[in-house]
Amino acid sequence: MFILNRLRIEKLFFVLTIVVVAFFLRLNALAKEKNNYHGLSPVLGVELVVKNCTVCHSADIIVENHMSRKAWDKTITWMQKEQGLWKLNKEVRKIILDYLSKTQGITNNKFSGQAIRKNSNQMYEFDYRPNPL
């Protein structure tokens, strides 16, 4: 009887160990995926946004702002003229604008021409982590 109980305990311990290891492996995979996209939604176009936008600033700036497609387009043009963003070919620009208007767009047309801050910090106008590069 003692041996039978001991086998059950060992089996239970083994199963629990496997479950815990699997949980932490999945958690680690999710964390790596989130880090790869710097907190941006992992949908079509995110790679181009990371490649072209987070070279100069962190993704937090993108995540905090919600604009219409037209306003995002004006922002990209401004960054090219004033901030040194390189010229984007039409296809890349379209994919980036599709991504931004889908994931960082606005739903209320009342504010379509301006940025809407999702979260605001009373103390600072901008409170973003520095670009890790």
N, C-alpha and C positions, 0 to 999 in steps of 0.2 A: 504494500500500500504506500509506504514512504517513497519508494522508487517511482511509482506511478505519479504521485503528486509532484515530485521533483521534476519529472519529465514534462509535465504540464506547465510548470513554472518556467522552465527553460524554454519551452516552445513559445509561451506567451512573451517572454523577454525578447526572444529572437524576432517575433512578429512586430512587437513594439519598436524595436531597434530599426527594423526595415522601414516601418511607417515614418518614424522620425527622420531618418536619413532621406527618404523620398521627399518629405515635406521641405526640408532644408535645401535640397537640390533644386526643387521647383521654385522656391523662394529666391534662390540665387539666380536662376535663369530669368525670372521676372525682373529682378533688380538690374541685371546686365542689359536686358532689353530696354528698360527705362533709361539707363545711363547712355545707351547707344543713341537714343533720340533726345537726350537732354530734357526729358519731361514732355516732349511734344507727342501728340497723338500719332500712333504708328499706323497711318493710312497712306495710300498712294501719294507720293510726292514728298514725304517727310525726309527722305535721303537728300533730295535736292535742296530743301530748305536748310537742313543741317550743313550741307556742303557749302552753300552760298551765303547763308546768313550768319551762322555762328562763328564765322572766321573773325568777324569784327565785334560782335556783341553776343552775350549769352542768350540762350533760348528763353530765359525768363522775360525778356522784353517782349518777345513774340507772344508768350503765354498770357501776359498781363493785358495785352491790347486786343480789342475787338473792333474791326472796321469793315466797311463795305468793300467789295472788290475794287471799286473805283478809288477809294481812299488808300487801300493797300497798294494799288498801282501807282498812285501819286507818291506814296512813301518810298517805293522802290526807285522811282525817277529822281526824287530828292536825294536819296542815298547815293545814286550814281553821280549826280551833279555836284553834291556838296560833301559827301563823305568818302568818296573813293571806291564805291562799289563798281566792279567791272561791268561791261556790257553783257547782258544776257541775251542769248538767241531767243527768237520768238517762241519756240517750243518749250524751252526751259522756263521762260518767264510765265507762259500760260500754265504750266504744271504747278509752279510756285504759287501763282495767283489762285488757281483752283484749290490748292491745299489751304492757303490762308483764308480764302472766303468760306470754305467749307468748315474748317476747324476753328478759325478765329474770326469768323464773320459776326454780323450782328443780326438780330431778328426784328428789331424795331427800326423801321425806315425813318423815323423821326430824327435819328441821330446819324444818318447814313454818311454824312460828310466829315465826321470827326471820330477820333479814337475814343473808345470807352474803356476805362480802366476797370478790370474785374475786381481787383483788390486795391485798396489805397492805404498807404501808410501816412498817417497824419504828420509824422515828423519829417519825412523826406519826400521830395517830389518823385524821386526814383530810388528804389531799394532793390537792386538786382545784384546777384552774385557775380563776381568777375568771370570773364571768359577763361576757361581752364587752359587755353592754349598759350 
